[in-house]
Amino acid sequence: MSSWQKTHTHYSFRVSKFFVYSFACLLICSLLFCSCDKNVVMEAHQSIVSDKWDYTDAKIFTAEITDTVQHYNIAVSMRHGFNFEWRNVWVNIETTFPDGNKFEKRVNLVLSDADGVWHGDILGDNCDILIPIQDNAFFPQVGKYSFKISQDMRVNPLDYVKSVGLRIEKYAAAK
């Protein structure tokens, strides 16, 4: 190996190492800044096994509500593959209140417009979307609420669905 090749190889290793460390620092800083949202009460995501969402694979999320005066925004998040063949996903959301009472609602999650352009953020084969399902909601009881989300499409299993999540944040009225 010539001295130029040794120097060049060493230089490219140092440059790539620099970029790896820079990217890692940038990622850590962005996670720290993003995770400091004090309005978020609960946010969680659950993976879908083999990217095939079956009727029986309901995802359950729990939120501890301590303030019954505060109003909240509730949203469902979904990560799906770019090859997902539907514009929307119908889901059933069953809410269990702290006293054991239940409320069930069928919700249409719109993933793309009529022209097939995906909503949300796209990176590679992943489409990430956060879909508001209820704004200015209130919880009438203090305690733990359980949210069970299951797919309710005609197709089973639903291919290319990678994860499902739930986000609850404090409602802030427009100023």
C-alpha positions in Angstrom: 0.0 0.0 0.0 1.4 3.4 -1.0 1.8 6.2 1.5 -0.9 8.1 -0.2 -3.3 5.2 0.2 -2.4 4.8 3.9 -3.0 8.5 4.5 -6.1 8.6 2.4 -7.6 5.5 4.2 -6.7 7.0 7.6 -8.2 10.3 6.7 -11.5 8.8 5.5 -11.7 6.7 8.7 -11.3 9.9 10.7 -13.8 11.8 8.7 -16.4 9.0 8.9 -15.7 8.7 12.6 -16.3 12.4 13.0 -19.6 12.2 11.1 -20.7 9.3 13.3 -20.0 11.2 16.5 -21.5 14.4 15.1 -24.7 12.5 14.1 -24.9 10.8 17.5 -24.6 14.1 19.4 -27.2 15.7 17.1 -29.6 12.8 17.7 -29.1 12.9 21.5 -29.6 16.7 21.6 -32.8 16.5 19.5 -34.2 13.7 21.7 -33.5 15.8 24.8 -35.2 18.9 23.3 -38.2 16.9 22.0 -38.8 15.0 25.2 -39.1 18.2 27.2 -42.6 19.0 26.2 -44.4 19.6 29.5 -47.8 19.5 27.8 -47.5 15.8 27.0 -49.3 13.7 29.6 -48.7 10.3 27.9 -47.1 9.1 24.7 -46.4 5.5 23.9 -45.9 3.3 20.8 -46.2 -0.5 20.3 -44.7 -2.5 17.5 -46.8 -4.7 15.2 -45.3 -8.3 14.9 -44.0 -8.9 11.4 -45.7 -5.7 10.2 -49.0 -7.5 9.9 -51.7 -6.1 12.2 -54.2 -8.8 13.1 -57.7 -8.2 14.5 -56.7 -10.0 17.7 -53.6 -7.8 18.2 -55.1 -5.0 20.1 -52.7 -2.4 21.5 -53.4 -1.2 25.1 -52.2 2.1 26.5 -52.6 3.4 30.0 -52.7 7.1 31.1 -52.8 8.4 34.6 -55.1 11.5 34.8 -54.8 13.7 37.9 -56.6 16.8 36.7 -60.3 16.7 35.8 -60.5 20.4 35.1 -57.8 20.4 32.4 -58.8 19.6 28.9 -56.7 17.4 26.6 -56.0 16.6 22.9 -55.9 12.9 22.1 -54.1 11.6 18.9 -53.3 8.2 17.5 -49.9 7.7 15.9 -49.1 5.1 13.2 -46.0 4.0 11.4 -46.7 2.1 8.2 -44.6 1.1 5.2 -44.6 3.0 1.9 -46.2 0.0 0.2 -49.3 0.2 2.4 -52.3 -0.2 0.0 -55.0 1.8 1.8 -55.7 5.6 2.1 -57.1 5.1 5.6 -57.4 2.7 8.5 -60.5 2.1 10.6 -59.8 1.4 14.2 -61.9 0.6 17.3 -60.9 2.5 20.4 -62.2 1.2 23.7 -61.7 3.5 26.6 -61.9 2.0 30.1 -62.5 4.6 32.9 -61.0 4.3 36.4 -64.4 3.1 37.7 -64.5 0.3 35.1 -67.1 1.8 32.7 -66.2 1.5 29.1 -66.8 3.6 26.0 -66.1 2.3 22.4 -65.8 4.4 19.3 -64.9 3.5 15.7 -62.5 6.0 14.2 -61.3 6.6 10.6 -57.5 7.4 10.5 -56.8 9.1 7.1 -53.3 8.4 6.0 -53.2 10.0 2.5 -55.0 12.4 0.3 -57.1 11.3 -2.7 -54.1 11.5 -5.0 -52.2 9.0 -2.9 -49.8 11.4 -1.3 -49.0 10.3 2.2 -49.7 12.6 5.2 -47.1 12.7 8.0 -43.4 12.3 7.8 -41.7 9.9 5.3 -38.2 8.6 5.8 -37.2 5.7 3.6 -39.9 3.1 3.7 -41.5 4.5 6.9 -44.5 6.9 7.0 -45.1 8.3 10.5 -48.3 10.1 11.1 -50.0 11.6 14.2 -53.8 11.9 13.7 -55.9 13.9 16.2 -59.0 12.0 17.2 -60.4 14.3 19.9 -59.5 17.9 20.7 -60.5 19.7 23.9 -61.5 16.4 25.6 -61.9 16.1 29.3 -61.6 13.1 31.7 -64.3 13.1 34.3 -62.5 10.9 36.8 -59.1 11.0 38.4 -57.2 7.7 37.9 -55.9 5.3 35.3 -57.6 5.3 31.9 -57.0 2.4 29.5 -57.2 2.7 25.8 -57.5 -0.4 23.6 -56.8 0.2 19.9 -57.6 -2.6 17.4 -57.8 -2.5 13.6 -61.3 -2.8 12.1 -60.6 -3.1 8.3 -62.1 -5.7 6.0 -58.7 -7.1 5.4 -57.0 -9.3 8.1 -54.1 -9.1 8.8 -53.4 -5.6 7.7 -50.0 -5.6 6.0 -47.2 -3.0 6.3 -48.4 -1.5 9.6 -45.3 -1.3 11.8 -46.5 0.4 15.0 -49.4 2.1 16.6 -49.3 4.7 19.4 -51.3 7.0 21.5 -50.6 10.6 22.6 -52.4 12.7 25.2 -51.4 16.3 25.7 -52.8 19.2 27.6 -55.2 21.3 25.5 -54.0 24.9 24.9 -56.7 27.2 23.6 -55.7 29.3 20.6 -54.6 32.8 21.6 
